[in-house]
Amino acid sequence: MSYLKFAKDLGITGITNALVALSGLVTLPILTKVIRSLRLWDLDSDTSHAFAFTYLG
């Protein structure tokens, strides 16, 4: 009986760890899109860097 509980707990832990690892792959593109939409920086503009440093403090 304790072996089954151990196996179930191990499986739940493994699934949880996999979901936590995959959550970074989901949130990174969303954060990137939000940051780009704020236009804190633009690689073609020299003034955008000054704006980003002023805006971020």
Biopython code that builds the backbone (N, CA, C, O; Angstrom):
import numpy as np
from Bio.PDB.StructureBuilder import StructureBuilder

atoms = [
    (1, "MET", "N", (0.817, -1.192, 0.000)),
    (1, "MET", "CA", (0.000, 0.000, 0.000)),
    (1, "MET", "C", (0.865, 1.262, 0.000)),
    (1, "MET", "O", (0.545, 2.219, -0.706)),
    (2, "SER", "N", (1.951, 1.284, 0.775)),
    (2, "SER", "CA", (2.799, 2.471, 0.831)),
    (2, "SER", "C", (3.547, 2.682, -0.485)),
    (2, "SER", "O", (3.871, 3.816, -0.838)),
    (3, "TYR", "N", (3.826, 1.581, -1.222)),
    (3, "TYR", "CA", (4.495, 1.724, -2.514)),
    (3, "TYR", "C", (3.593, 2.478, -3.487)),
    (3, "TYR", "O", (4.068, 3.338, -4.228)),
    (4, "LEU", "N", (2.303, 2.167, -3.494)),
    (4, "LEU", "CA", (1.380, 2.856, -4.389)),
    (4, "LEU", "C", (1.276, 4.341, -4.049)),
    (4, "LEU", "O", (1.215, 5.182, -4.946)),
    (5, "LYS", "N", (1.256, 4.659, -2.773)),
    (5, "LYS", "CA", (1.211, 6.070, -2.364)),
    (5, "LYS", "C", (2.486, 6.783, -2.779)),
    (5, "LYS", "O", (2.437, 7.921, -3.245)),
    (6, "PHE", "N", (3.637, 6.120, -2.613)),
    (6, "PHE", "CA", (4.904, 6.708, -3.015)),
    (6, "PHE", "C", (4.927, 6.939, -4.525)),
    (6, "PHE", "O", (5.362, 7.996, -4.983)),
    (7, "ALA", "N", (4.466, 5.967, -5.294)),
    (7, "ALA", "CA", (4.457, 6.103, -6.750)),
    (7, "ALA", "C", (3.520, 7.222, -7.185)),
    (7, "ALA", "O", (3.844, 7.977, -8.102)),
    (8, "LYS", "N", (2.362, 7.340, -6.539)),
    (8, "LYS", "CA", (1.420, 8.400, -6.871)),
    (8, "LYS", "C", (1.999, 9.767, -6.538)),
    (8, "LYS", "O", (1.888, 10.702, -7.331)),
    (9, "ASP", "N", (2.616, 9.885, -5.366)),
    (9, "ASP", "CA", (3.235, 11.154, -4.971)),
    (9, "ASP", "C", (4.371, 11.529, -5.915)),
    (9, "ASP", "O", (4.530, 12.697, -6.270)),
    (10, "LEU", "N", (5.147, 10.554, -6.314)),
    (10, "LEU", "CA", (6.243, 10.806, -7.241)),
    (10, "LEU", "C", (5.713, 11.255, -8.593)),
    (10, "LEU", "O", (6.272, 12.162, -9.210)),
    (11, "GLY", "N", (4.651, 10.635, -9.051)),
    (11, "GLY", "CA", (4.038, 11.027, -10.321)),
    (11, "GLY", "C", (3.472, 12.435, -10.268)),
    (11, "GLY", "O", (3.633, 13.209, -11.212)),
    (12, "ILE", "N", (2.808, 12.770, -9.169)),
    (12, "ILE", "CA", (2.253, 14.124, -9.017)),
    (12, "ILE", "C", (3.372, 15.148, -8.977)),
    (12, "ILE", "O", (3.255, 16.223, -9.565)),
    (13, "THR", "N", (4.457, 14.821, -8.286)),
    (13, "THR", "CA", (5.599, 15.733, -8.226)),
    (13, "THR", "C", (6.217, 15.929, -9.607)),
    (13, "THR", "O", (6.568, 17.049, -9.979)),
    (14, "GLY", "N", (6.349, 14.854, -10.356)),
    (14, "GLY", "CA", (6.919, 14.949, -11.706)),
    (14, "GLY", "C", (6.054, 15.772, -12.640)),
    (14, "GLY", "O", (6.569, 16.584, -13.409)),
    (15, "ILE", "N", (4.757, 15.573, -12.583)),
    (15, "ILE", "CA", (3.845, 16.339, -13.430)),
    (15, "ILE", "C", (3.870, 17.815, -13.048)),
    (15, "ILE", "O", (3.859, 18.689, -13.915)),
    (16, "THR", "N", (3.904, 18.085, -11.751)),
    (16, "THR", "CA", (3.956, 19.474, -11.291)),
    (16, "THR", "C", (5.236, 20.157, -11.750)),
    (16, "THR", "O", (5.201, 21.300, -12.208)),
    (17, "ASN", "N", (6.356, 19.470, -11.633)),
    (17, "ASN", "CA", (7.628, 20.047, -12.085)),
    (17, "ASN", "C", (7.612, 20.304, -13.585)),
    (17, "ASN", "O", (8.133, 21.324, -14.036)),
    (18, "ALA", "N", (7.030, 19.411, -14.359)),
    (18, "ALA", "CA", (6.949, 19.603, -15.807)),
    (18, "ALA", "C", (6.076, 20.811, -16.140)),
    (18, "ALA", "O", (6.420, 21.597, -17.023)),
    (19, "LEU", "N", (4.962, 20.964, -15.450)),
    (19, "LEU", "CA", (4.086, 22.112, -15.709)),
    (19, "LEU", "C", (4.750, 23.429, -15.335)),
    (19, "LEU", "O", (4.585, 24.431, -16.031)),
    (20, "VAL", "N", (5.493, 23.429, -14.249)),
    (20, "VAL", "CA", (6.205, 24.652, -13.844)),
    (20, "VAL", "C", (7.277, 24.998, -14.879)),
    (20, "VAL", "O", (7.465, 26.169, -15.207)),
    (21, "ALA", "N", (7.969, 24.000, -15.387)),
    (21, "ALA", "CA", (8.996, 24.250, -16.399)),
    (21, "ALA", "C", (8.375, 24.765, -17.696)),
    (21, "ALA", "O", (8.949, 25.635, -18.351)),
    (22, "LEU", "N", (7.225, 24.246, -18.067)),
    (22, "LEU", "CA", (6.575, 24.683, -19.298)),
    (22, "LEU", "C", (5.924, 26.053, -19.146)),
    (22, "LEU", "O", (5.703, 26.741, -20.143)),
    (23, "SER", "N", (5.617, 26.455, -17.935)),
    (23, "SER", "CA", (4.975, 27.757, -17.746)),
    (23, "SER", "C", (5.893, 28.893, -18.189)),
    (23, "SER", "O", (5.416, 29.928, -18.655)),
    (24, "GLY", "N", (7.201, 28.710, -18.048)),
    (24, "GLY", "CA", (8.147, 29.716, -18.524)),
    (24, "GLY", "C", (8.105, 29.865, -20.026)),
    (24, "GLY", "O", (8.289, 30.967, -20.543)),
    (25, "LEU", "N", (7.868, 28.779, -20.737)),
    (25, "LEU", "CA", (7.777, 28.848, -22.188)),
    (25, "LEU", "C", (6.505, 29.549, -22.643)),
    (25, "LEU", "O", (6.446, 30.080, -23.752)),
    (26, "VAL", "N", (5.503, 29.551, -21.799)),
    (26, "VAL", "CA", (4.251, 30.226, -22.140)),
    (26, "VAL", "C", (4.330, 31.705, -21.776)),
    (26, "VAL", "O", (3.899, 32.557, -22.553)),
    (27, "THR", "N", (4.873, 32.013, -20.609)),
    (27, "THR", "CA", (4.873, 33.401, -20.151)),
    (27, "THR", "C", (5.919, 34.259, -20.859)),
    (27, "THR", "O", (5.715, 35.464, -20.999)),
    (28, "LEU", "N", (7.012, 33.688, -21.301)),
    (28, "LEU", "CA", (8.058, 34.480, -21.946)),
    (28, "LEU", "C", (7.568, 35.165, -23.217)),
    (28, "LEU", "O", (7.804, 36.365, -23.362)),
    (29, "PRO", "N", (6.904, 34.484, -24.144)),
    (29, "PRO", "CA", (6.401, 35.196, -25.324)),
    (29, "PRO", "C", (5.352, 36.255, -24.985)),
    (29, "PRO", "O", (5.288, 37.295, -25.641)),
    (30, "ILE", "N", (4.534, 35.997, -23.970)),
    (30, "ILE", "CA", (3.525, 36.982, -23.579)),
    (30, "ILE", "C", (4.204, 38.229, -23.031)),
    (30, "ILE", "O", (3.838, 39.347, -23.393)),
    (31, "LEU", "N", (5.198, 38.043, -22.152)),
    (31, "LEU", "CA", (5.916, 39.193, -21.609)),
    (31, "LEU", "C", (6.654, 39.955, -22.699)),
    (31, "LEU", "O", (6.689, 41.186, -22.683)),
    (32, "THR", "N", (7.238, 39.237, -23.640)),
    (32, "THR", "CA", (7.949, 39.883, -24.735)),
    (32, "THR", "C", (7.000, 40.720, -25.574)),
    (32, "THR", "O", (7.338, 41.835, -25.973)),
    (33, "LYS", "N", (5.813, 40.190, -25.845)),
    (33, "LYS", "CA", (4.838, 40.929, -26.635)),
    (33, "LYS", "C", (4.377, 42.183, -25.901)),
    (33, "LYS", "O", (4.222, 43.238, -26.516)),
    (34, "VAL", "N", (4.156, 42.078, -24.597)),
    (34, "VAL", "CA", (3.724, 43.237, -23.815)),
    (34, "VAL", "C", (4.809, 44.300, -23.794)),
    (34, "VAL", "O", (4.523, 45.484, -23.975)),
    (35, "ILE", "N", (6.039, 43.892, -23.577)),
    (35, "ILE", "CA", (7.143, 44.858, -23.525)),
    (35, "ILE", "C", (7.330, 45.537, -24.876)),
    (35, "ILE", "O", (7.582, 46.740, -24.940)),
    (36, "ARG", "N", (7.207, 44.760, -25.963)),
    (36, "ARG", "CA", (7.328, 45.375, -27.286)),
    (36, "ARG", "C", (6.183, 46.344, -27.555)),
    (36, "ARG", "O", (6.383, 47.370, -28.206)),
    (37, "SER", "N", (4.984, 46.030, -27.063)),
    (37, "SER", "CA", (3.855, 46.924, -27.291)),
    (37, "SER", "C", (4.017, 48.230, -26.514)),
    (37, "SER", "O", (3.479, 49.259, -26.922)),
    (38, "LEU", "N", (4.752, 48.200, -25.400)),
    (38, "LEU", "CA", (5.023, 49.424, -24.652)),
    (38, "LEU", "C", (6.060, 50.295, -25.346)),
    (38, "LEU", "O", (6.194, 51.480, -25.039)),
    (39, "ARG", "N", (6.788, 49.705, -26.278)),
    (39, "ARG", "CA", (7.825, 50.405, -27.055)),
    (39, "ARG", "C", (8.840, 51.095, -26.150)),
    (39, "ARG", "O", (9.172, 52.265, -26.343)),
    (40, "LEU", "N", (9.326, 50.351, -25.162)),
    (40, "LEU", "CA", (10.352, 50.907, -24.290)),
    (40, "LEU", "C", (11.690, 51.016, -25.000)),
    (40, "LEU", "O", (12.551, 51.807, -24.614)),
    (41, "TRP", "N", (11.855, 50.215, -26.038)),
    (41, "TRP", "CA", (13.065, 50.346, -26.828)),
    (41, "TRP", "C", (12.766, 50.014, -28.273)),
    (41, "TRP", "O", (11.833, 49.273, -28.585)),
    (42, "ASP", "N", (13.567, 50.571, -29.133)),
    (42, "ASP", "CA", (13.469, 50.318, -30.563)),
    (42, "ASP", "C", (14.891, 50.319, -31.088)),
    (42, "ASP", "O", (15.639, 51.269, -30.857)),
    (43, "LEU", "N", (15.266, 49.282, -31.780)),
    (43, "LEU", "CA", (16.655, 49.141, -32.216)),
    (43, "LEU", "C", (17.051, 50.179, -33.258)),
    (43, "LEU", "O", (18.240, 50.421, -33.463)),
    (44, "ASP", "N", (16.077, 50.796, -33.917)),
    (44, "ASP", "CA", (16.385, 51.773, -34.955)),
    (44, "ASP", "C", (16.483, 53.202, -34.431)),
    (44, "ASP", "O", (16.904, 54.099, -35.162)),
    (45, "SER", "N", (16.103, 53.422, -33.192)),
    (45, "SER", "CA", (16.034, 54.785, -32.675)),
    (45, "SER", "C", (17.056, 54.985, -31.558)),
    (45, "SER", "O", (17.222, 54.131, -30.687)),
    (46, "ASP", "N", (17.736, 56.130, -31.602)),
    (46, "ASP", "CA", (18.700, 56.446, -30.549)),
    (46, "ASP", "C", (18.015, 57.029, -29.324)),
    (46, "ASP", "O", (18.515, 56.874, -28.210)),
    (47, "THR", "N", (16.884, 57.696, -29.506)),
    (47, "THR", "CA", (16.209, 58.339, -28.382)),
    (47, "THR", "C", (15.440, 57.349, -27.527)),
    (47, "THR", "O", (15.098, 57.657, -26.385)),
    (48, "SER", "N", (15.162, 56.170, -28.054)),
    (48, "SER", "CA", (14.374, 55.208, -27.293)),
    (48, "SER", "C", (15.135, 54.713, -26.073)),
    (48, "SER", "O", (14.522, 54.383, -25.058)),
    (49, "HIS", "N", (16.461, 54.655, -26.153)),
    (49, "HIS", "CA", (17.246, 54.206, -25.003)),
    (49, "HIS", "C", (17.138, 55.209, -23.861)),
    (49, "HIS", "O", (17.004, 54.825, -22.699)),
    (50, "ALA", "N", (17.196, 56.478, -24.195)),
    (50, "ALA", "CA", (17.063, 57.508, -23.170)),
    (50, "ALA", "C", (15.672, 57.450, -22.553)),
    (50, "ALA", "O", (15.517, 57.620, -21.344)),
    (51, "PHE", "N", (14.666, 57.211, -23.380)),
    (51, "PHE", "CA", (13.294, 57.106, -22.864)),
    (51, "PHE", "C", (13.160, 55.908, -21.942)),
    (51, "PHE", "O", (12.515, 56.002, -20.897)),
    (52, "ALA", "N", (13.757, 54.786, -22.310)),
    (52, "ALA", "CA", (13.652, 53.575, -21.487)),
    (52, "ALA", "C", (14.320, 53.800, -20.136)),
    (52, "ALA", "O", (13.770, 53.403, -19.109)),
    (53, "PHE", "N", (15.480, 54.420, -20.116)),
    (53, "PHE", "CA", (16.150, 54.654, -18.836)),
    (53, "PHE", "C", (15.391, 55.680, -18.011)),
    (53, "PHE", "O", (15.326, 55.556, -16.788)),
    (54, "THR", "N", (14.825, 56.675, -18.642)),
    (54, "THR", "CA", (14.042, 57.661, -17.904)),
    (54, "THR", "C", (12.781, 57.037, -17.357)),
    (54, "THR", "O", (12.417, 57.278, -16.206)),
    (55, "TYR", "N", (12.110, 56.238, -18.165)),
    (55, "TYR", "CA", (10.857, 55.618, -17.769)),
    (55, "TYR", "C", (11.070, 54.602, -16.645)),
    (55, "TYR", "O", (10.277, 54.537, -15.705)),
    (56, "LEU", "N", (12.147, 53.806, -16.745)),
    (56, "LEU", "CA", (12.391, 52.762, -15.762)),
    (56, "LEU", "C", (13.071, 53.306, -14.512)),
    (56, "LEU", "O", (13.139, 52.613, -13.497)),
    (57, "GLY", "N", (13.558, 54.495, -14.570)),
    (57, "GLY", "CA", (14.155, 55.102, -13.377)),
    (57, "GLY", "C", (15.590, 54.909, -13.402)),
    (57, "GLY", "O", (16.288, 55.345, -12.486)),
]
sb = StructureBuilder()
sb.init_structure("model")
sb.init_model(0)
sb.init_chain("A")
sb.init_seg("    ")
for serial, (resi, resn, name, xyz) in enumerate(atoms, 1):
    if name == "N":
        sb.init_residue(resn, " ", resi, " ")
    sb.init_atom(name, np.array(xyz, "f"), 0.0, 1.0, " ", f" {name:<3s}", serial, name[0])
structure = sb.get_structure()
